Amino acid sequence: MFFKVHRSRDRGDVVAVCDRELLNTTISHEKLSITITETFYGNIPATENDVREALKHAGSINLIGERSVNLAIDMGLITRSGCMMIGNVPHAQIYQL
């Protein structure tokens, strides 16, 4: 997995996580198309423990990919029904209100 923390003083940090094989690809479904970039998701490989620790302290979370989404599900941060599919790739956004 890859992740990047986008620091925000006002709204809490945004943690973006993607599965390794999705980085620098574009996925599409009908009229929706998302490019998974290093700019947003980072380019340094991370362990599952690194990602878990970052998610614990996130103000908002953006997840894309089966392993990334399953990690958040395992942590109790989201349910499978709270995810959307873009083609065959799960995607979820979690906001702290």
C-alpha positions as a printed Julia matrix, in Angstrom:
97×3 Matrix{Float64}:
   0.0    0.0     0.0
   0.91   3.64   -0.36
  -0.35   6.48    1.78
   0.15  10.18    2.16
  -0.91  12.51    4.95
  -2.18  15.89    3.82
  -1.78  18.25    6.77
  -4.59  20.69    7.58
  -4.66  22.86   10.68
  -8.33  23.73   10.32
  -9.96  20.41    9.45
  -7.6   17.68   10.63
  -5.26  15.64    8.52
  -6.48  13.87    5.39
  -4.97  10.41    4.96
  -5.07   9.0     1.42
  -4.4    5.25    1.01
  -4.25   3.12   -2.12
  -3.27  -0.41   -3.01
   0.18  -0.66   -4.52
  -0.89  -1.95   -7.94
  -3.35   0.94   -8.42
  -0.8    3.76   -8.12
  -0.41   5.73  -11.37
  -3.41   4.06  -13.01
  -6.84   5.3   -14.04
  -9.99   3.4   -13.16
 -13.38   4.06  -14.7
 -17.02   3.13  -14.42
 -19.62   4.63  -16.7
 -19.02   8.42  -16.61
 -16.75   8.33  -13.53
 -12.98   8.21  -13.99
 -10.34   8.5   -11.26
  -6.58   8.72  -11.74
  -4.7    7.42   -8.73
  -1.64   9.68   -8.53
   1.51   9.86   -6.45
   0.68  13.49   -5.76
  -2.37  12.49   -3.73
  -1.53   8.94   -2.52
   2.24   9.26   -2.11
   4.98   7.07   -3.56
   6.67   5.45   -0.57
   5.56   1.88    0.2
   3.98   1.51    3.63
   3.36  -1.44    5.9
  -0.09  -2.29    7.16
   0.97  -1.1    10.63
   2.12   2.27    9.21
  -1.27   2.72    7.56
  -3.2    1.65   10.68
  -1.34   4.21   12.79
  -2.01   7.01   10.28
  -5.71   6.12   10.06
  -6.07   6.27   13.86
  -5.15   9.97   13.8
  -6.89  11.07   10.6
  -9.48  13.8    10.36
 -10.62  12.43    6.98
  -9.7    9.3     5.05
  -9.69   8.46    1.33
  -9.24   4.77    0.48
  -9.03   2.99   -2.84
  -8.36  -0.68   -3.45
  -9.37  -3.97   -1.88
  -6.59  -4.17    0.73
  -6.86  -0.51    1.71
 -10.63  -0.66    2.18
 -10.45  -4.01    3.99
  -7.94  -2.57    6.44
 -10.38   0.21    7.38
 -13.2   -2.33    7.66
 -11.05  -4.49    9.96
 -10.37  -1.42   12.11
 -14.13  -0.74   12.4
 -13.87   2.61   10.59
 -16.33   1.73    7.82
 -18.55  -1.12    6.65
 -18.55  -2.76    3.23
 -21.96  -1.2     2.56
 -20.38   2.23    3.14
 -18.11   1.74    0.13
 -18.73   2.36   -3.54
 -17.36   0.38   -6.44
 -15.59   2.03   -9.35
 -15.62  -0.81  -11.82
 -14.34  -3.67   -9.67
 -12.29  -1.45   -7.31
 -13.72  -0.49   -3.89
 -13.46   3.14   -2.82
 -14.42   4.83    0.45
 -14.23   8.24    2.03
 -14.55   8.72    5.76
 -15.11  12.14    7.32
 -14.84  13.14   10.93
 -17.73  15.47   11.75
